[in-house]
Amino acid sequence: MAPVSSSIFNAQGLLTGLNSLSGIFSLRLAQKNAEVLDISIPAMHAIDLGAISFGITWVLAGHRNDRTIMKLSIPGRLLAGIVFQQYGDSWKDVVYETVGAAAAGLGLWWDLLKEKQGDSKRLRFNIKLVRWGMSTL
């Protein structure tokens, strides 16, 4: 079974990538987003293309269980939430980024706990095996 952090990162990457693709392929959505952000449609497409790159990176990191990338994404996403909060109207972006960072952090923490439990069980098994071996001598 895939680690929890990998599953979370795969889901976040897919959501980010698909959301950005919709902005590229739907001119109506691109116009709406460009009006809200008060930027041009080409600038909106540039933002979407960057977000697609993030989505691909996150899916690959999740697939490879690359915890370094996962850990490094957390401060950046928290910083994005802080920056988005300053503009007031983009509360959905703030929630998405901060919840995404928290979910990634919790997933990494959960996987670490599970690994420590597994190491502890293996150690106990090895000690029992050694004791059994010593008793048969």
C-alpha positions in Angstrom: 0.0 0.0 0.0 1.3 3.5 -0.8 2.3 5.7 2.0 -0.3 8.2 3.2 1.9 11.2 2.2 2.3 9.9 -1.3 -1.4 9.5 -1.7 -2.0 13.0 -0.4 0.6 14.4 -2.7 -0.7 12.6 -5.8 -4.2 13.9 -5.1 -3.0 17.5 -4.6 -0.9 17.3 -7.8 -3.9 16.0 -9.8 -6.2 18.7 -8.5 -3.7 21.4 -9.2 -2.9 20.2 -12.7 -6.6 19.6 -13.7 -7.7 22.9 -12.3 -5.0 24.7 -14.3 -5.8 22.7 -17.5 -9.4 23.9 -17.3 -8.1 27.5 -17.3 -6.1 26.9 -20.4 -8.7 25.0 -22.4 -11.7 27.2 -21.4 -11.5 30.7 -22.7 -14.5 31.7 -20.7 -12.9 30.5 -17.5 -9.6 32.2 -18.4 -11.5 35.5 -19.1 -13.3 35.3 -15.7 -10.1 34.6 -13.8 -8.2 37.3 -15.7 -11.0 39.8 -14.8 -10.9 38.8 -11.1 -7.1 39.1 -10.9 -7.1 42.2 -13.2 -4.5 40.7 -15.6 -4.4 39.7 -19.2 -5.4 36.3 -20.5 -1.8 35.5 -21.6 -0.7 36.3 -18.0 -3.5 34.0 -16.7 -2.3 31.2 -19.0 1.3 31.7 -17.8 0.0 31.2 -14.2 -1.9 28.1 -15.3 1.1 26.6 -17.0 3.2 27.2 -13.9 0.6 25.5 -11.8 0.5 22.5 -14.2 4.3 22.2 -13.7 3.7 22.2 -9.9 1.0 19.5 -10.3 3.3 17.3 -12.4 6.1 17.7 -9.9 3.8 16.8 -7.0 2.5 13.7 -8.8 6.0 12.6 -9.6 7.1 13.2 -6.0 4.1 11.2 -4.7 4.7 8.4 -7.1 8.4 8.2 -6.1 7.7 8.8 -2.4 10.2 11.7 -2.6 9.8 13.1 0.9 12.4 15.8 0.4 10.2 17.5 -2.2 7.1 16.9 0.0 8.8 18.6 3.0 10.2 21.5 0.9 6.7 22.2 -0.4 5.2 22.8 3.0 6.9 26.2 3.8 6.3 27.4 0.3 2.6 26.6 0.5 2.3 28.2 3.9 4.0 31.3 2.6 1.6 31.4 -0.4 -1.3 31.2 2.1 0.1 34.2 4.0 0.7 36.2 0.7 -2.8 35.4 -0.6 -4.4 36.4 2.7 -3.1 39.9 2.3 -5.3 40.4 -0.7 -8.5 39.5 1.2 -10.6 38.4 -1.8 -8.8 35.1 -2.4 -9.7 33.3 0.7 -10.3 30.1 -1.2 -6.6 30.2 -2.3 -5.5 30.7 1.3 -7.6 27.8 2.5 -6.4 25.5 -0.4 -2.7 26.3 0.2 -2.8 26.1 4.0 -4.9 22.9 4.1 -2.7 21.4 1.4 0.4 22.2 3.5 -1.2 20.8 6.6 -2.3 17.6 4.9 1.1 17.0 3.4 2.7 17.6 6.8 0.3 15.3 8.6 0.8 12.6 6.0 4.6 12.8 6.4 4.2 12.7 10.1 1.8 9.7 9.9 4.2 7.8 7.7 7.1 8.5 10.0 5.1 7.1 13.0 4.3 4.0 11.0 7.9 3.4 10.0 9.0 3.8 13.7 6.4 1.2 14.7 7.6 -1.1 12.0 11.2 -0.7 13.1 10.2 -1.4 16.7 8.3 -4.6 15.7 11.3 -5.8 13.6 13.7 -5.2 16.5 11.4 -7.1 18.9 11.2 -10.0 16.5 15.0 -10.1 16.0 15.6 -10.0 19.8 13.1 -13.0 20.2 14.9 -14.8 17.4 18.3 -14.3 19.1 16.9 -15.4 22.5 15.4 -18.5 20.8 18.7 -19.2 19.1 20.6 -18.8 22.4 18.2 -21.1 24.2 18.7 -23.9 21.7 22.5 -23.9 22.2 
